[in-house]
Amino acid sequence: MDKHTCSVCGYVYDPQKGDSEGDVKAGTSFQDIPGTWECPICGAGKNAFKITE
């Protein structure tokens, strides 16, 4: 699974870790995160993220 980086603040979403603050369990691919999810650092939407491998 690819990692995705927020183009606003640089936060990296790692699917192996998930996002405990955003109720995204470890092992969840970026594509499977709900569309309402926001970057836990700056609040940017999913559309602000780019694949970083």
N, C-alpha and C positions, 0 to 999 in steps of 0.2 A: 504494500500500500504506500502511495506517495504522500510525502509531507507537503503542506501548503503554508505559504508565508503571507502574512498580512502586508499589503503594499503601503499601508498607512504608518504602522508602527514597528513592523518587523517580527511580530509574534509568529512563532512557528507552531502550527497544529500538527502534532505527531499522532497518527491513528493508533499507535501502540500504547500511548498514554491516555488518549482521550482528553476530555476537559471536565474535570470534576465540578468546577464552579458552574459550568453551563449544563450540567446533568448529561454529559456525553460520555458513555462508558468506554473504557479501553477496548480497542479492537474495532471501533466504529470508523469506517472509511469516511472521508470528507464528503463524498457524494450522498451518504446516508444521514448526514446531520440535517436536522430540520431547517428549512429556509429562514426561520425566524432567529436562528442562532446568530450571536454577535461575537466579535473578538473580545476575549475576556480582559484585554489590556486597554483598548481604545474605543471599543463599541462599534467598530466598522462591521458592515454586513458581509455575508459570504462572498458577494461579488467583488470584494476588495482583495480576495486571496488568489494567489498564483501558485501553481505547482512548482515545488522546489526539489522533488525527488528525495 
